[in-house]
Amino acid sequence: MKFLVTGGAGFIGSNYMHYVVNKYPNDYFVCLDALTYAGNYNNIKDLEGKENYKFVKGDITDREFIDKLFDTEKFDVVINFAAESHVDNSIKNPAIFLTTNILGTQVLMDASLKYNIKRYHQVSTDEVYGDLPLDRPDLLFTEDTPIHTSSPYSSSKAGADLLVGAYHRTFGLPTTISRCSNNYGPYQFPEKLIPVVISKALKNESIPVYGTGTNVRDWIHVIDHNVGVDLIVRNGKVGEVYNLGGHSERNNLDVVKTILKQMGKSEDLISFVEDRKGHDLRYAIDSTKAEKELGWDRTYTFEKGISETVDWYLNNTEWIDNILSGEYKKAYSEK
Ligand SMILES: NC(=O)c1ccc[n+]([C@@H]2O[C@H](COP(=O)([O-])OP(=O)(O)OC[C@H]3O[C@@H](n4cnc5c(N)ncnc54)[C@H](O)[C@@H]3O)[C@@H](O)[C@H]2O)c1
C-alpha cells in the first residue's frame, strides 16, 4: 500500500516515519511537509535512501499542488499529522491555525475523495474536549465527551474533526480520527514544555512555568501514540474516533522537577510566570475503546519514558543547538 504522511518532519510525524518505514518494508511512504518553523528536516534525514520512502516539500493548503501529488502518486491511505500545533502561537495569531488545521484538512479530504483513497486518518488531540476540574480525578474524556474548546488551537483542531465527520457522513469518505493526550519523546521542537526545560536547564537559564504549575496533563510517549495511530489506520472501524492516552497524569511542576532531578540541576531555576490565557486545568483520557477494539496498550511508564527522553536530548545537544541557532533551516535543500 502507498501512504501519504503529512507533517512528517515535525515531532510526532517524524517519529511516525521512523516507525513505519522500518516496520513495513513492503509499504511505500511519502512524507509531505511544508517545513514551517516547526518542521525540521534533520528529524528524518536518516531515512534518505530507504527504498520504501521519499520526502516531498509542500503545503497541504495548496489545492493545486495537492491535487497533482495525488494524481501522480495514487495513494491508498492518507495520514494527516500536519498542523500548527503550539497553543501560545494560536493565542498570538489564530489565523494560520484556521488555515492550516481546518482548510488544509479540507484540501486533503477533497483530494482523498477525488482519488478514491481507502482510508483518511486525522491525527487530533484531547484538547478538543476542553478541560476537566482538578478536584475530580474520577472524570476522564471518552470519545462521547462533548467538544468544548478553550484555545484557537484546540478550536481549529475541533473544526477539522467536525469536518472529517461531515465528509464521512455526507460523502462517504472512509475516515478515522485519533485524539491523543500530551506527547513527549525525541525530536520535539524546543517551544513545548519538556524540551524547553531541558534546553534551558542545560544553559542554567531560568525555566518559565505558567501560573503555579498545577495544570495536569496526561503524558504519553510518542512511540505509544504512533503505535496507536498505526493500529487505527490498519484495523480501526471507518467513521470512528479513538482516544489514546498515557494513563500518566502529572502536573507541570512535577514534570519540571523530575527533569531537573535527572539532570542534577537546582529547582531554583524554576520561575513562575503569568498564566497562559484560557489555560486548560486538566486533561485525562479514557482509551478503553482502543484497548478493547484494537488491543492497543502503552509500553512506556512515565518514569521510563521521561528518563529515556531526557537522555536523548542530553545525547543530542547538537540537535537542539541547531534549532536555537536557526541552522536547522538549511538541512533541506531542493534537489
Ligand atoms: N504534541 C502533542 O502533544 C500532540 C498531542 C495530540 C495531538 N497532536 C497532533 O499531532 C500532530 C503533530 O503534532 P506535533 O507535535 O508533531 O507538531 P509539530 O508542530 O512538531 O509538527 C507539525 C508539522 O507539520 C508541518 N506543517 C505545518 N503546516 C503545514 C502545512 N500547511 N503543510 C504541510 N506541512 C505543514 C510542520 O512543518 C511540522 O513539520 C498535530 O496535528 C497535533 O495537533 C499533538
PDBQT file of the ligand as one rigid body, heavy atoms in Angstrom, charges set to zero:
ROOT
HETATM    1  N1  LIG A 401       2.356  17.352  20.507  1.00  0.00    +0.000 N 
HETATM    2  C1  LIG A 401       1.348  16.773  21.159  1.00  0.00    +0.000 C 
HETATM    3  O1  LIG A 401       1.452  16.524  22.356  1.00  0.00    +0.000 OA
HETATM    4  C2  LIG A 401       0.090  16.362  20.417  1.00  0.00    +0.000 A 
HETATM    5  C3  LIG A 401      -0.893  15.645  21.104  1.00  0.00    +0.000 A 
HETATM    6  C4  LIG A 401      -2.025  15.215  20.403  1.00  0.00    +0.000 A 
HETATM    7  C5  LIG A 401      -2.163  15.517  19.064  1.00  0.00    +0.000 A 
HETATM    8  N2  LIG A 401      -1.214  16.245  18.426  1.00  0.00    +0.000 N 
HETATM    9  C6  LIG A 401      -1.391  16.498  16.975  1.00  0.00    +0.000 C 
HETATM   10  O2  LIG A 401      -0.393  15.748  16.306  1.00  0.00    +0.000 OA
HETATM   11  C7  LIG A 401       0.014  16.404  15.113  1.00  0.00    +0.000 C 
HETATM   12  C8  LIG A 401       1.517  16.600  15.119  1.00  0.00    +0.000 C 
HETATM   13  O3  LIG A 401       1.875  17.377  16.253  1.00  0.00    +0.000 OA
HETATM   14  P1  LIG A 401       3.395  17.737  16.551  1.00  0.00    +0.000 P 
HETATM   15  O4  LIG A 401       3.520  17.992  17.996  1.00  0.00    +0.000 OA
HETATM   16  O5  LIG A 401       4.280  16.752  15.900  1.00  0.00    +0.000 OA
HETATM   17  O6  LIG A 401       3.507  19.132  15.776  1.00  0.00    +0.000 OA
HETATM   18  P2  LIG A 401       4.768  19.865  15.173  1.00  0.00    +0.000 P 
HETATM   19  O7  LIG A 401       4.455  21.321  15.229  1.00  0.00    +0.000 OA
HETATM   20  O8  LIG A 401       6.029  19.369  15.795  1.00  0.00    +0.000 OA
HETATM   21  O9  LIG A 401       4.792  19.385  13.645  1.00  0.00    +0.000 OA
HETATM   22  C9  LIG A 401       3.890  19.833  12.703  1.00  0.00    +0.000 C 
HETATM   23  C10 LIG A 401       4.473  19.571  11.321  1.00  0.00    +0.000 C 
HETATM   24  O10 LIG A 401       3.509  19.984  10.341  1.00  0.00    +0.000 OA
HETATM   25  C11 LIG A 401       4.175  20.713   9.327  1.00  0.00    +0.000 C 
HETATM   26  N3  LIG A 401       3.221  21.660   8.713  1.00  0.00    +0.000 N 
HETATM   27  C12 LIG A 401       2.658  22.740   9.304  1.00  0.00    +0.000 A 
HETATM   28  N4  LIG A 401       1.877  23.374   8.417  1.00  0.00    +0.000 NA
HETATM   29  C13 LIG A 401       1.922  22.649   7.267  1.00  0.00    +0.000 A 
HETATM   30  C14 LIG A 401       1.302  22.792   6.002  1.00  0.00    +0.000 A 
HETATM   31  N5  LIG A 401       0.484  23.810   5.737  1.00  0.00    +0.000 N 
HETATM   32  N6  LIG A 401       1.573  21.871   5.049  1.00  0.00    +0.000 NA
HETATM   33  C15 LIG A 401       2.416  20.832   5.293  1.00  0.00    +0.000 A 
HETATM   34  N7  LIG A 401       3.035  20.656   6.487  1.00  0.00    +0.000 NA
HETATM   35  C16 LIG A 401       2.792  21.563   7.450  1.00  0.00    +0.000 A 
HETATM   36  C17 LIG A 401       5.316  21.432  10.033  1.00  0.00    +0.000 C 
HETATM   37  O11 LIG A 401       6.340  21.810   9.125  1.00  0.00    +0.000 OA
HETATM   38  C18 LIG A 401       5.750  20.374  11.037  1.00  0.00    +0.000 C 
HETATM   39  O12 LIG A 401       6.724  19.519  10.476  1.00  0.00    +0.000 OA
HETATM   40  C19 LIG A 401      -0.771  17.722  15.075  1.00  0.00    +0.000 C 
HETATM   41  O13 LIG A 401      -1.885  17.534  14.242  1.00  0.00    +0.000 OA
HETATM   42  C20 LIG A 401      -1.216  17.927  16.518  1.00  0.00    +0.000 C 
HETATM   43  O14 LIG A 401      -2.403  18.662  16.584  1.00  0.00    +0.000 OA
HETATM   44  C21 LIG A 401      -0.094  16.678  19.070  1.00  0.00    +0.000 A 
ENDROOT
TORSDOF 0
